[in-house]
Amino acid sequence: MRLVLENISHRYGNVEVLEGISLEVKEGEIVAIIGPSGCGKSTLLRLAGGLEKPGGGRILQEGAPPANSLNPLTYIFQDFALLPWRTVRGNIALVLEDHKLASDQRKAIIEDVLSRTSLLDFAHAYPRQLSGGMKQRVAIARALSVRPAIMLMDEPLSALDAQTRALLMEDFVGLWRREQFSALYVTHNLQEAVQLGHRIVVLSRRPGRVREIIEIDIPVEERASRAVELERHSRHLWQLMRDEARAADRELLDAANG
């Protein structure tokens, strides 16, 4: 299934947040979205997922989702969104409870995603017993359990320390190699974008417009060993964003100070 956004615009009251955004997510592709603070990245993700209706333009889901897909689109948030009174197994089970599944089907799905995300040994642990990286792995397992066509990821690693973020990026690359899933991935971290994204959509400051779409032509599984080339892409992205990022920060500071 492909996700297509055509000429998306959106505003909150008198504030124009997005203007004329067009992009697509193809099957098996990770599309990263970067841009200055306040440029509408998370708003764009909510629109893509149907949590809000765009003020202009249209959003299309083209083609069929994977076989046995329970949710064509599913979210992964930066704050993990785990229920503290449920175990790892229970948190994954939560998203299956509204679907008409036999108990043995539900159990098989949970066991499968626990295995695929290396969480079998932690199935009975509670969130308070897990590190930040492990909590985010649970959130990924929960998303995979509904067999989505496309995962919508809102800065999923931003709450983690640098070492944990690096380890989870490695896990994420390994998972993509096995699953070939699709994702729309919002981040402010240029290293994440070039490490994980097949294409990177660079937004301008508010109202967010597409400044450039950059294709990373290095296979995802080879990027860890091709740091020099990735650094070149990172520098190019920063050159595109630098002045607008500073201007956006000044605008946010001015707004906060009245």
Order of alpha helices (4+ residues) and beta strands (2+ residues): beta-beta-beta-alpha-beta-beta-alpha-alpha-alpha-beta-alpha-beta-alpha-beta-beta-alpha
